[in-house]
Amino acid sequence: YTKSLEKRQERAKNKGGFVNPLLFLERIARISSYTIRAVQNAIITGKPLADLMCALMARLVPG
């Protein structure tokens, strides 16, 4: 991954551009669509944060 980013950065530099520096940090975890929908629904319905967190924790998959 890092080697690929370095190659992309070199090509971008040759073209006068750059690669987003955030890509060089640790990979950003993806947020599941379930989580996004749950947060949206909680905002719309005014659901308490504690209830939202309990629902999301129940869906956690052990790593």
PDBQT receptor file of N, H, CA, C and O in Angstrom, charges set to zero:
ATOM      1  N   TYR A   1       0.829  -1.185   0.000  1.00  0.00    +0.000 N 
ATOM      2  CA  TYR A   1       0.000   0.000   0.000  1.00  0.00    +0.000 C 
ATOM      3  C   TYR A   1       0.873   1.249   0.000  1.00  0.00    +0.000 C 
ATOM      4  O   TYR A   1       0.643   2.180  -0.771  1.00  0.00    +0.000 OA
ATOM      5  N   THR A   2       1.870   1.257   0.867  1.00  0.00    +0.000 N 
ATOM      6  H   THR A   2       2.057   0.500   1.493  1.00  0.00    +0.000 HD
ATOM      7  CA  THR A   2       2.741   2.417   0.962  1.00  0.00    +0.000 C 
ATOM      8  C   THR A   2       3.532   2.625  -0.314  1.00  0.00    +0.000 C 
ATOM      9  O   THR A   2       3.686   3.756  -0.776  1.00  0.00    +0.000 OA
ATOM     10  N   LYS A   3       4.036   1.535  -0.889  1.00  0.00    +0.000 N 
ATOM     11  H   LYS A   3       3.911   0.617  -0.514  1.00  0.00    +0.000 HD
ATOM     12  CA  LYS A   3       4.796   1.652  -2.145  1.00  0.00    +0.000 C 
ATOM     13  C   LYS A   3       3.910   2.201  -3.258  1.00  0.00    +0.000 C 
ATOM     14  O   LYS A   3       4.349   3.027  -4.058  1.00  0.00    +0.000 OA
ATOM     15  N   SER A   4       2.670   1.742  -3.306  1.00  0.00    +0.000 N 
ATOM     16  H   SER A   4       2.314   1.070  -2.656  1.00  0.00    +0.000 HD
ATOM     17  CA  SER A   4       1.727   2.218  -4.304  1.00  0.00    +0.000 C 
ATOM     18  C   SER A   4       1.466   3.715  -4.134  1.00  0.00    +0.000 C 
ATOM     19  O   SER A   4       1.407   4.456  -5.114  1.00  0.00    +0.000 OA
ATOM     20  N   LEU A   5       1.310   4.151  -2.886  1.00  0.00    +0.000 N 
ATOM     21  H   LEU A   5       1.358   3.549  -2.090  1.00  0.00    +0.000 HD
ATOM     22  CA  LEU A   5       1.094   5.571  -2.630  1.00  0.00    +0.000 C 
ATOM     23  C   LEU A   5       2.306   6.399  -3.028  1.00  0.00    +0.000 C 
ATOM     24  O   LEU A   5       2.161   7.504  -3.551  1.00  0.00    +0.000 OA
ATOM     25  N   GLU A   6       3.497   5.872  -2.785  1.00  0.00    +0.000 N 
ATOM     26  H   GLU A   6       3.614   4.974  -2.360  1.00  0.00    +0.000 HD
ATOM     27  CA  GLU A   6       4.711   6.602  -3.163  1.00  0.00    +0.000 C 
ATOM     28  C   GLU A   6       4.796   6.765  -4.675  1.00  0.00    +0.000 C 
ATOM     29  O   GLU A   6       5.201   7.815  -5.173  1.00  0.00    +0.000 OA
ATOM     30  N   LYS A   7       4.409   5.713  -5.406  1.00  0.00    +0.000 N 
ATOM     31  H   LYS A   7       4.080   4.859  -5.002  1.00  0.00    +0.000 HD
ATOM     32  CA  LYS A   7       4.403   5.810  -6.865  1.00  0.00    +0.000 C 
ATOM     33  C   LYS A   7       3.374   6.842  -7.330  1.00  0.00    +0.000 C 
ATOM     34  O   LYS A   7       3.648   7.642  -8.225  1.00  0.00    +0.000 OA
ATOM     35  N   ARG A   8       2.193   6.817  -6.716  1.00  0.00    +0.000 N 
ATOM     36  H   ARG A   8       1.971   6.168  -5.989  1.00  0.00    +0.000 HD
ATOM     37  CA  ARG A   8       1.152   7.796  -7.063  1.00  0.00    +0.000 C 
ATOM     38  C   ARG A   8       1.622   9.214  -6.786  1.00  0.00    +0.000 C 
ATOM     39  O   ARG A   8       1.358  10.132  -7.562  1.00  0.00    +0.000 OA
ATOM     40  N   GLN A   9       2.330   9.384  -5.657  1.00  0.00    +0.000 N 
ATOM     41  H   GLN A   9       2.544   8.638  -5.027  1.00  0.00    +0.000 HD
ATOM     42  CA  GLN A   9       2.810  10.711  -5.304  1.00  0.00    +0.000 C 
ATOM     43  C   GLN A   9       3.859  11.185  -6.317  1.00  0.00    +0.000 C 
ATOM     44  O   GLN A   9       3.865  12.355  -6.700  1.00  0.00    +0.000 OA
ATOM     45  N   GLU A  10       4.719  10.306  -6.739  1.00  0.00    +0.000 N 
ATOM     46  H   GLU A  10       4.714   9.355  -6.428  1.00  0.00    +0.000 HD
ATOM     47  CA  GLU A  10       5.747  10.668  -7.717  1.00  0.00    +0.000 C 
ATOM     48  C   GLU A  10       5.103  11.077  -9.047  1.00  0.00    +0.000 C 
ATOM     49  O   GLU A  10       5.503  12.072  -9.652  1.00  0.00    +0.000 OA
ATOM     50  N   ARG A  11       4.106  10.306  -9.498  1.00  0.00    +0.000 N 
ATOM     51  H   ARG A  11       3.782   9.498  -9.007  1.00  0.00    +0.000 HD
ATOM     52  CA  ARG A  11       3.407  10.661 -10.748  1.00  0.00    +0.000 C 
ATOM     53  C   ARG A  11       2.683  11.995 -10.610  1.00  0.00    +0.000 C 
ATOM     54  O   ARG A  11       2.703  12.819 -11.524  1.00  0.00    +0.000 OA
ATOM     55  N   ALA A  12       2.050  12.200  -9.468  1.00  0.00    +0.000 N 
ATOM     56  H   ALA A  12       2.034  11.531  -8.725  1.00  0.00    +0.000 HD
ATOM     57  CA  ALA A  12       1.328  13.450  -9.242  1.00  0.00    +0.000 C 
ATOM     58  C   ALA A  12       2.292  14.635  -9.198  1.00  0.00    +0.000 C 
ATOM     59  O   ALA A  12       1.996  15.706  -9.728  1.00  0.00    +0.000 OA
ATOM     60  N   LYS A  13       3.435  14.435  -8.567  1.00  0.00    +0.000 N 
ATOM     61  H   LYS A  13       3.675  13.565  -8.136  1.00  0.00    +0.000 HD
ATOM     62  CA  LYS A  13       4.426  15.503  -8.471  1.00  0.00    +0.000 C 
ATOM     63  C   LYS A  13       4.931  15.881  -9.862  1.00  0.00    +0.000 C 
ATOM     64  O   LYS A  13       5.138  17.059 -10.151  1.00  0.00    +0.000 OA
ATOM     65  N   ASN A  14       5.131  14.876 -10.727  1.00  0.00    +0.000 N 
ATOM     66  H   ASN A  14       4.963  13.919 -10.492  1.00  0.00    +0.000 HD
ATOM     67  CA  ASN A  14       5.589  15.139 -12.093  1.00  0.00    +0.000 C 
ATOM     68  C   ASN A  14       4.560  15.937 -12.886  1.00  0.00    +0.000 C 
ATOM     69  O   ASN A  14       4.911  16.683 -13.800  1.00  0.00    +0.000 OA
ATOM     70  N   LYS A  15       3.281  15.774 -12.527  1.00  0.00    +0.000 N 
ATOM     71  H   LYS A  15       2.996  15.168 -11.784  1.00  0.00    +0.000 HD
ATOM     72  CA  LYS A  15       2.214  16.497 -13.216  1.00  0.00    +0.000 C 
ATOM     73  C   LYS A  15       1.865  17.806 -12.516  1.00  0.00    +0.000 C 
ATOM     74  O   LYS A  15       0.960  18.518 -12.949  1.00  0.00    +0.000 OA
ATOM     75  N   GLY A  16       2.579  18.128 -11.433  1.00  0.00    +0.000 N 
ATOM     76  H   GLY A  16       3.314  17.549 -11.081  1.00  0.00    +0.000 HD
ATOM     77  CA  GLY A  16       2.325  19.362 -10.701  1.00  0.00    +0.000 C 
ATOM     78  C   GLY A  16       1.243  19.247  -9.653  1.00  0.00    +0.000 C 
ATOM     79  O   GLY A  16       0.751  20.263  -9.162  1.00  0.00    +0.000 OA
ATOM     80  N   GLY A  17       0.864  18.047  -9.302  1.00  0.00    +0.000 N 
ATOM     81  H   GLY A  17       1.263  17.221  -9.701  1.00  0.00    +0.000 HD
ATOM     82  CA  GLY A  17      -0.187  17.835  -8.307  1.00  0.00    +0.000 C 
ATOM     83  C   GLY A  17       0.360  17.211  -7.041  1.00  0.00    +0.000 C 
ATOM     84  O   GLY A  17       1.563  17.237  -6.784  1.00  0.00    +0.000 OA
ATOM     85  N   PHE A  18      -0.529  16.658  -6.267  1.00  0.00    +0.000 N 
ATOM     86  H   PHE A  18      -1.507  16.637  -6.475  1.00  0.00    +0.000 HD
ATOM     87  CA  PHE A  18      -0.125  15.982  -5.040  1.00  0.00    +0.000 C 
ATOM     88  C   PHE A  18      -1.160  14.938  -4.666  1.00  0.00    +0.000 C 
ATOM     89  O   PHE A  18      -2.286  14.957  -5.162  1.00  0.00    +0.000 OA
ATOM     90  N   VAL A  19      -0.773  14.040  -3.797  1.00  0.00    +0.000 N 
ATOM     91  H   VAL A  19       0.142  14.025  -3.394  1.00  0.00    +0.000 HD
ATOM     92  CA  VAL A  19      -1.675  13.014  -3.268  1.00  0.00    +0.000 C 
ATOM     93  C   VAL A  19      -2.096  13.475  -1.877  1.00  0.00    +0.000 C 
ATOM     94  O   VAL A  19      -1.284  13.998  -1.113  1.00  0.00    +0.000 OA
ATOM     95  N   ASN A  20      -3.361  13.278  -1.562  1.00  0.00    +0.000 N 
ATOM     96  H   ASN A  20      -4.020  12.854  -2.183  1.00  0.00    +0.000 HD
ATOM     97  CA  ASN A  20      -3.878  13.680  -0.257  1.00  0.00    +0.000 C 
ATOM     98  C   ASN A  20      -3.002  13.114   0.854  1.00  0.00    +0.000 C 
ATOM     99  O   ASN A  20      -2.824  11.898   0.932  1.00  0.00    +0.000 OA
ATOM    100  N   PRO A  21      -2.446  13.975   1.722  1.00  0.00    +0.000 N 
ATOM    101  CA  PRO A  21      -1.551  13.506   2.792  1.00  0.00    +0.000 C 
ATOM    102  C   PRO A  21      -2.228  12.568   3.785  1.00  0.00    +0.000 C 
ATOM    103  O   PRO A  21      -1.554  11.779   4.447  1.00  0.00    +0.000 OA
ATOM    104  N   LEU A  22      -3.555  12.645   3.897  1.00  0.00    +0.000 N 
ATOM    105  H   LEU A  22      -4.102  13.286   3.359  1.00  0.00    +0.000 HD
ATOM    106  CA  LEU A  22      -4.253  11.754   4.830  1.00  0.00    +0.000 C 
ATOM    107  C   LEU A  22      -4.109  10.290   4.429  1.00  0.00    +0.000 C 
ATOM    108  O   LEU A  22      -4.216   9.400   5.273  1.00  0.00    +0.000 OA
ATOM    109  N   LEU A  23      -3.867  10.038   3.148  1.00  0.00    +0.000 N 
ATOM    110  H   LEU A  23      -3.781  10.760   2.462  1.00  0.00    +0.000 HD
ATOM    111  CA  LEU A  23      -3.718   8.656   2.697  1.00  0.00    +0.000 C 
ATOM    112  C   LEU A  23      -2.459   8.009   3.260  1.00  0.00    +0.000 C 
ATOM    113  O   LEU A  23      -2.376   6.784   3.344  1.00  0.00    +0.000 OA
ATOM    114  N   PHE A  24      -1.475   8.826   3.649  1.00  0.00    +0.000 N 
ATOM    115  H   PHE A  24      -1.542   9.821   3.581  1.00  0.00    +0.000 HD
ATOM    116  CA  PHE A  24      -0.235   8.277   4.165  1.00  0.00    +0.000 C 
ATOM    117  C   PHE A  24      -0.322   7.920   5.647  1.00  0.00    +0.000 C 
ATOM    118  O   PHE A  24       0.565   7.258   6.188  1.00  0.00    +0.000 OA
ATOM    119  N   LEU A  25      -1.390   8.362   6.292  1.00  0.00    +0.000 N 
ATOM    120  H   LEU A  25      -2.110   8.899   5.853  1.00  0.00    +0.000 HD
ATOM    121  CA  LEU A  25      -1.611   7.954   7.675  1.00  0.00    +0.000 C 
ATOM    122  C   LEU A  25      -2.138   6.527   7.659  1.00  0.00    +0.000 C 
ATOM    123  O   LEU A  25      -2.283   5.930   6.592  1.00  0.00    +0.000 OA
ATOM    124  N   GLU A  26      -2.418   5.990   8.807  1.00  0.00    +0.000 N 
ATOM    125  H   GLU A  26      -2.300   6.474   9.673  1.00  0.00    +0.000 HD
ATOM    126  CA  GLU A  26      -2.976   4.641   8.849  1.00  0.00    +0.000 C 
ATOM    127  C   GLU A  26      -4.268   4.626   8.057  1.00  0.00    +0.000 C 
ATOM    128  O   GLU A  26      -4.961   5.639   7.966  1.00  0.00    +0.000 OA
ATOM    129  N   ARG A  27      -4.586   3.499   7.497  1.00  0.00    +0.000 N 
ATOM    130  H   ARG A  27      -4.024   2.675   7.571  1.00  0.00    +0.000 HD
ATOM    131  CA  ARG A  27      -5.806   3.406   6.693  1.00  0.00    +0.000 C 
ATOM    132  C   ARG A  27      -7.014   3.795   7.514  1.00  0.00    +0.000 C 
ATOM    133  O   ARG A  27      -7.163   3.397   8.669  1.00  0.00    +0.000 OA
ATOM    134  N   ILE A  28      -7.863   4.573   6.898  1.00  0.00    +0.000 N 
ATOM    135  H   ILE A  28      -7.742   4.897   5.959  1.00  0.00    +0.000 HD
ATOM    136  CA  ILE A  28      -9.066   5.032   7.575  1.00  0.00    +0.000 C 
ATOM    137  C   ILE A  28     -10.098   3.902   7.540  1.00  0.00    +0.000 C 
ATOM    138  O   ILE A  28     -10.376   3.320   6.491  1.00  0.00    +0.000 OA
ATOM    139  N   ALA A  29     -10.647   3.615   8.703  1.00  0.00    +0.000 N 
ATOM    140  H   ALA A  29     -10.420   4.088   9.555  1.00  0.00    +0.000 HD
ATOM    141  CA  ALA A  29     -11.650   2.546   8.777  1.00  0.00    +0.000 C 
ATOM    142  C   ALA A  29     -12.912   2.969   8.059  1.00  0.00    +0.000 C 
ATOM    143  O   ALA A  29     -13.319   4.129   8.118  1.00  0.00    +0.000 OA
ATOM    144  N   ARG A  30     -13.514   2.037   7.394  1.00  0.00    +0.000 N 
ATOM    145  H   ARG A  30     -13.184   1.095   7.345  1.00  0.00    +0.000 HD
ATOM    146  CA  ARG A  30     -14.767   2.325   6.705  1.00  0.00    +0.000 C 
ATOM    147  C   ARG A  30     -15.919   2.237   7.678  1.00  0.00    +0.000 C 
ATOM    148  O   ARG A  30     -15.934   1.391   8.572  1.00  0.00    +0.000 OA
ATOM    149  N   ILE A  31     -16.868   3.103   7.497  1.00  0.00    +0.000 N 
ATOM    150  H   ILE A  31     -16.857   3.790   6.771  1.00  0.00    +0.000 HD
ATOM    151  CA  ILE A  31     -18.060   3.100   8.337  1.00  0.00    +0.000 C 
ATOM    152  C   ILE A  31     -19.135   2.338   7.580  1.00  0.00    +0.000 C 
ATOM    153  O   ILE A  31     -19.412   2.628   6.417  1.00  0.00    +0.000 OA
ATOM    154  N   SER A  32     -19.730   1.377   8.238  1.00  0.00    +0.000 N 
ATOM    155  H   SER A  32     -19.505   1.141   9.183  1.00  0.00    +0.000 HD
ATOM    156  CA  SER A  32     -20.736   0.571   7.564  1.00  0.00    +0.000 C 
ATOM    157  C   SER A  32     -21.986   1.395   7.269  1.00  0.00    +0.000 C 
ATOM    158  O   SER A  32     -22.285   2.374   7.952  1.00  0.00    +0.000 OA
ATOM    159  N   SER A  33     -22.692   0.979   6.252  1.00  0.00    +0.000 N 
ATOM    160  H   SER A  33     -22.449   0.183   5.696  1.00  0.00    +0.000 HD
ATOM    161  CA  SER A  33     -23.916   1.691   5.885  1.00  0.00    +0.000 C 
ATOM    162  C   SER A  33     -24.957   1.573   7.005  1.00  0.00    +0.000 C 
ATOM    163  O   SER A  33     -25.778   2.472   7.185  1.00  0.00    +0.000 OA
ATOM    164  N   TYR A  34     -24.922   0.470   7.753  1.00  0.00    +0.000 N 
ATOM    165  H   TYR A  34     -24.255  -0.260   7.607  1.00  0.00    +0.000 HD
ATOM    166  CA  TYR A  34     -25.842   0.322   8.882  1.00  0.00    +0.000 C 
ATOM    167  C   TYR A  34     -25.587   1.430   9.905  1.00  0.00    +0.000 C 
ATOM    168  O   TYR A  34     -26.532   2.034  10.413  1.00  0.00    +0.000 OA
ATOM    169  N   THR A  35     -24.331   1.694  10.203  1.00  0.00    +0.000 N 
ATOM    170  H   THR A  35     -23.564   1.203   9.789  1.00  0.00    +0.000 HD
ATOM    171  CA  THR A  35     -23.978   2.713  11.182  1.00  0.00    +0.000 C 
ATOM    172  C   THR A  35     -24.450   4.085  10.724  1.00  0.00    +0.000 C 
ATOM    173  O   THR A  35     -25.004   4.855  11.509  1.00  0.00    +0.000 OA
ATOM    174  N   ILE A  36     -24.230   4.385   9.456  1.00  0.00    +0.000 N 
ATOM    175  H   ILE A  36     -23.780   3.760   8.818  1.00  0.00    +0.000 HD
ATOM    176  CA  ILE A  36     -24.651   5.683   8.919  1.00  0.00    +0.000 C 
ATOM    177  C   ILE A  36     -26.170   5.833   9.009  1.00  0.00    +0.000 C 
ATOM    178  O   ILE A  36     -26.674   6.871   9.437  1.00  0.00    +0.000 OA
ATOM    179  N   ARG A  37     -26.890   4.790   8.603  1.00  0.00    +0.000 N 
ATOM    180  H   ARG A  37     -26.480   3.947   8.255  1.00  0.00    +0.000 HD
ATOM    181  CA  ARG A  37     -28.355   4.851   8.676  1.00  0.00    +0.000 C 
ATOM    182  C   ARG A  37     -28.841   4.969  10.121  1.00  0.00    +0.000 C 
ATOM    183  O   ARG A  37     -29.793   5.696  10.403  1.00  0.00    +0.000 OA
ATOM    184  N   ALA A  38     -28.185   4.254  11.030  1.00  0.00    +0.000 N 
ATOM    185  H   ALA A  38     -27.411   3.664  10.801  1.00  0.00    +0.000 HD
ATOM    186  CA  ALA A  38     -28.586   4.301  12.437  1.00  0.00    +0.000 C 
ATOM    187  C   ALA A  38     -28.393   5.705  13.003  1.00  0.00    +0.000 C 
ATOM    188  O   ALA A  38     -29.246   6.195  13.744  1.00  0.00    +0.000 OA
ATOM    189  N   VAL A  39     -27.292   6.350  12.664  1.00  0.00    +0.000 N 
ATOM    190  H   VAL A  39     -26.600   5.952  12.062  1.00  0.00    +0.000 HD
ATOM    191  CA  VAL A  39     -27.044   7.712  13.147  1.00  0.00    +0.000 C 
ATOM    192  C   VAL A  39     -28.059   8.680  12.540  1.00  0.00    +0.000 C 
ATOM    193  O   VAL A  39     -28.597   9.536  13.242  1.00  0.00    +0.000 OA
ATOM    194  N   GLN A  40     -28.319   8.548  11.244  1.00  0.00    +0.000 N 
ATOM    195  H   GLN A  40     -27.882   7.853  10.674  1.00  0.00    +0.000 HD
ATOM    196  CA  GLN A  40     -29.311   9.410  10.598  1.00  0.00    +0.000 C 
ATOM    197  C   GLN A  40     -30.677   9.251  11.256  1.00  0.00    +0.000 C 
ATOM    198  O   GLN A  40     -31.345  10.240  11.556  1.00  0.00    +0.000 OA
ATOM    199  N   ASN A  41     -31.087   8.014  11.477  1.00  0.00    +0.000 N 
ATOM    200  H   ASN A  41     -30.544   7.211  11.233  1.00  0.00    +0.000 HD
ATOM    201  CA  ASN A  41     -32.391   7.765  12.096  1.00  0.00    +0.000 C 
ATOM    202  C   ASN A  41     -32.456   8.303  13.521  1.00  0.00    +0.000 C 
ATOM    203  O   ASN A  41     -33.491   8.811  13.953  1.00  0.00    +0.000 OA
ATOM    204  N   ALA A  42     -31.344   8.190  14.251  1.00  0.00    +0.000 N 
ATOM    205  H   ALA A  42     -30.503   7.777  13.901  1.00  0.00    +0.000 HD
ATOM    206  CA  ALA A  42     -31.312   8.698  15.621  1.00  0.00    +0.000 C 
ATOM    207  C   ALA A  42     -31.459  10.214  15.636  1.00  0.00    +0.000 C 
ATOM    208  O   ALA A  42     -32.126  10.766  16.511  1.00  0.00    +0.000 OA
ATOM    209  N   ILE A  43     -30.841  10.886  14.675  1.00  0.00    +0.000 N 
ATOM    210  H   ILE A  43     -30.299  10.437  13.964  1.00  0.00    +0.000 HD
ATOM    211  CA  ILE A  43     -30.955  12.343  14.597  1.00  0.00    +0.000 C 
ATOM    212  C   ILE A  43     -32.384  12.745  14.242  1.00  0.00    +0.000 C 
ATOM    213  O   ILE A  43     -32.954  13.653  14.846  1.00  0.00    +0.000 OA
ATOM    214  N   ILE A  44     -32.947  12.062  13.262  1.00  0.00    +0.000 N 
ATOM    215  H   ILE A  44     -32.483  11.324  12.771  1.00  0.00    +0.000 HD
ATOM    216  CA  ILE A  44     -34.298  12.396  12.805  1.00  0.00    +0.000 C 
ATOM    217  C   ILE A  44     -35.336  12.160  13.897  1.00  0.00    +0.000 C 
ATOM    218  O   ILE A  44     -36.224  12.987  14.106  1.00  0.00    +0.000 OA
ATOM    219  N   THR A  45     -35.223  11.035  14.589  1.00  0.00    +0.000 N 
ATOM    220  H   THR A  45     -34.502  10.363  14.419  1.00  0.00    +0.000 HD
ATOM    221  CA  THR A  45     -36.229  10.685  15.594  1.00  0.00    +0.000 C 
ATOM    222  C   THR A  45     -35.935  11.265  16.974  1.00  0.00    +0.000 C 
ATOM    223  O   THR A  45     -36.790  11.212  17.858  1.00  0.00    +0.000 OA
ATOM    224  N   GLY A  46     -34.740  11.817  17.171  1.00  0.00    +0.000 N 
ATOM    225  H   GLY A  46     -34.045  11.860  16.453  1.00  0.00    +0.000 HD
ATOM    226  CA  GLY A  46     -34.386  12.357  18.482  1.00  0.00    +0.000 C 
ATOM    227  C   GLY A  46     -34.049  11.288  19.496  1.00  0.00    +0.000 C 
ATOM    228  O   GLY A  46     -34.162  11.502  20.703  1.00  0.00    +0.000 OA
ATOM    229  N   LYS A  47     -33.635  10.132  19.000  1.00  0.00    +0.000 N 
ATOM    230  H   LYS A  47     -33.544   9.957  18.019  1.00  0.00    +0.000 HD
ATOM    231  CA  LYS A  47     -33.281   8.999  19.866  1.00  0.00    +0.000 C 
ATOM    232  C   LYS A  47     -32.078   9.383  20.749  1.00  0.00    +0.000 C 
ATOM    233  O   LYS A  47     -31.134  10.004  20.260  1.00  0.00    +0.000 OA
ATOM    234  N   PRO A  48     -32.102   9.023  22.028  1.00  0.00    +0.000 N 
ATOM    235  CA  PRO A  48     -30.977   9.342  22.910  1.00  0.00    +0.000 C 
ATOM    236  C   PRO A  48     -29.680   8.659  22.451  1.00  0.00    +0.000 C 
ATOM    237  O   PRO A  48     -29.707   7.560  21.897  1.00  0.00    +0.000 OA
ATOM    238  N   LEU A  49     -28.579   9.313  22.685  1.00  0.00    +0.000 N 
ATOM    239  H   LEU A  49     -28.557  10.205  23.134  1.00  0.00    +0.000 HD
ATOM    240  CA  LEU A  49     -27.274   8.794  22.281  1.00  0.00    +0.000 C 
ATOM    241  C   LEU A  49     -26.984   7.431  22.921  1.00  0.00    +0.000 C 
ATOM    242  O   LEU A  49     -26.404   6.555  22.279  1.00  0.00    +0.000 OA
ATOM    243  N   ALA A  50     -27.382   7.253  24.166  1.00  0.00    +0.000 N 
ATOM    244  H   ALA A  50     -27.853   7.965  24.688  1.00  0.00    +0.000 HD
ATOM    245  CA  ALA A  50     -27.141   5.986  24.861  1.00  0.00    +0.000 C 
ATOM    246  C   ALA A  50     -27.838   4.831  24.138  1.00  0.00    +0.000 C 
ATOM    247  O   ALA A  50     -27.267   3.747  24.010  1.00  0.00    +0.000 OA
ATOM    248  N   ASP A  51     -29.058   5.054  23.670  1.00  0.00    +0.000 N 
ATOM    249  H   ASP A  51     -29.521   5.934  23.775  1.00  0.00    +0.000 HD
ATOM    250  CA  ASP A  51     -29.781   4.007  22.943  1.00  0.00    +0.000 C 
ATOM    251  C   ASP A  51     -29.101   3.684  21.620  1.00  0.00    +0.000 C 
ATOM    252  O   ASP A  51     -28.991   2.523  21.227  1.00  0.00    +0.000 OA
ATOM    253  N   LEU A  52     -28.649   4.733  20.941  1.00  0.00    +0.000 N 
ATOM    254  H   LEU A  52     -28.739   5.676  21.260  1.00  0.00    +0.000 HD
ATOM    255  CA  LEU A  52     -27.939   4.531  19.679  1.00  0.00    +0.000 C 
ATOM    256  C   LEU A  52     -26.680   3.704  19.893  1.00  0.00    +0.000 C 
ATOM    257  O   LEU A  52     -26.416   2.765  19.142  1.00  0.00    +0.000 OA
ATOM    258  N   MET A  53     -25.905   4.048  20.913  1.00  0.00    +0.000 N 
ATOM    259  H   MET A  53     -26.120   4.811  21.524  1.00  0.00    +0.000 HD
ATOM    260  CA  MET A  53     -24.652   3.330  21.183  1.00  0.00    +0.000 C 
ATOM    261  C   MET A  53     -24.933   1.864  21.547  1.00  0.00    +0.000 C 
ATOM    262  O   MET A  53     -24.190   0.972  21.139  1.00  0.00    +0.000 OA
ATOM    263  N   CYS A  54     -25.986   1.619  22.301  1.00  0.00    +0.000 N 
ATOM    264  H   CYS A  54     -26.590   2.343  22.633  1.00  0.00    +0.000 HD
ATOM    265  CA  CYS A  54     -26.342   0.234  22.653  1.00  0.00    +0.000 C 
ATOM    266  C   CYS A  54     -26.687  -0.558  21.398  1.00  0.00    +0.000 C 
ATOM    267  O   CYS A  54     -26.281  -1.713  21.262  1.00  0.00    +0.000 OA
ATOM    268  N   ALA A  55     -27.430   0.051  20.485  1.00  0.00    +0.000 N 
ATOM    269  H   ALA A  55     -27.759   0.989  20.595  1.00  0.00    +0.000 HD
ATOM    270  CA  ALA A  55     -27.801  -0.643  19.260  1.00  0.00    +0.000 C 
ATOM    271  C   ALA A  55     -26.574  -0.927  18.401  1.00  0.00    +0.000 C 
ATOM    272  O   ALA A  55     -26.461  -2.003  17.814  1.00  0.00    +0.000 OA
ATOM    273  N   LEU A  56     -25.656   0.031  18.328  1.00  0.00    +0.000 N 
ATOM    274  H   LEU A  56     -25.748   0.905  18.805  1.00  0.00    +0.000 HD
ATOM    275  CA  LEU A  56     -24.446  -0.188  17.518  1.00  0.00    +0.000 C 
ATOM    276  C   LEU A  56     -23.532  -1.228  18.168  1.00  0.00    +0.000 C 
ATOM    277  O   LEU A  56     -22.933  -2.047  17.472  1.00  0.00    +0.000 OA
ATOM    278  N   MET A  57     -23.426  -1.198  19.473  1.00  0.00    +0.000 N 
ATOM    279  H   MET A  57     -23.913  -0.532  20.038  1.00  0.00    +0.000 HD
ATOM    280  CA  MET A  57     -22.573  -2.177  20.171  1.00  0.00    +0.000 C 
ATOM    281  C   MET A  57     -23.112  -3.588  20.003  1.00  0.00    +0.000 C 
ATOM    282  O   MET A  57     -22.341  -4.547  19.951  1.00  0.00    +0.000 OA
ATOM    283  N   ALA A  58     -24.428  -3.722  19.918  1.00  0.00    +0.000 N 
ATOM    284  H   ALA A  58     -25.055  -2.943  19.960  1.00  0.00    +0.000 HD
ATOM    285  CA  ALA A  58     -25.025  -5.053  19.742  1.00  0.00    +0.000 C 
ATOM    286  C   ALA A  58     -24.664  -5.630  18.377  1.00  0.00    +0.000 C 
ATOM    287  O   ALA A  58     -24.677  -6.847  18.192  1.00  0.00    +0.000 OA
ATOM    288  N   ARG A  59     -24.342  -4.761  17.421  1.00  0.00    +0.000 N 
ATOM    289  H   ARG A  59     -24.331  -3.772  17.571  1.00  0.00    +0.000 HD
ATOM    290  CA  ARG A  59     -24.004  -5.212  16.064  1.00  0.00    +0.000 C 
ATOM    291  C   ARG A  59     -22.504  -5.405  15.851  1.00  0.00    +0.000 C 
ATOM    292  O   ARG A  59     -22.082  -5.822  14.773  1.00  0.00    +0.000 OA
ATOM    293  N   LEU A  60     -21.706  -5.109  16.858  1.00  0.00    +0.000 N 
ATOM    294  H   LEU A  60     -22.049  -4.771  17.735  1.00  0.00    +0.000 HD
ATOM    295  CA  LEU A  60     -20.254  -5.261  16.706  1.00  0.00    +0.000 C 
ATOM    296  C   LEU A  60     -19.879  -6.717  16.455  1.00  0.00    +0.000 C 
ATOM    297  O   LEU A  60     -20.434  -7.641  17.051  1.00  0.00    +0.000 OA
ATOM    298  N   VAL A  61     -18.938  -6.884  15.573  1.00  0.00    +0.000 N 
ATOM    299  H   VAL A  61     -18.487  -6.134  15.089  1.00  0.00    +0.000 HD
ATOM    300  CA  VAL A  61     -18.428  -8.217  15.274  1.00  0.00    +0.000 C 
ATOM    301  C   VAL A  61     -17.038  -8.309  15.907  1.00  0.00    +0.000 C 
ATOM    302  O   VAL A  61     -16.183  -7.469  15.625  1.00  0.00    +0.000 OA
ATOM    303  N   PRO A  62     -16.797  -9.311  16.755  1.00  0.00    +0.000 N 
ATOM    304  CA  PRO A  62     -15.482  -9.424  17.388  1.00  0.00    +0.000 C 
ATOM    305  C   PRO A  62     -14.387  -9.580  16.327  1.00  0.00    +0.000 C 
ATOM    306  O   PRO A  62     -14.521 -10.356  15.381  1.00  0.00    +0.000 OA
ATOM    307  N   GLY A  63     -13.298  -8.818  16.511  1.00  0.00    +0.000 N 
ATOM    308  H   GLY A  63     -13.189  -8.188  17.280  1.00  0.00    +0.000 HD
ATOM    309  CA  GLY A  63     -12.186  -8.861  15.567  1.00  0.00    +0.000 C 
ATOM    310  C   GLY A  63     -11.314  -9.987  15.874  1.00  0.00    +0.000 C 
ATOM    311  O   GLY A  63     -10.313 -10.198  15.189  1.00  0.00    +0.000 OA
TER     312      GLY A  63
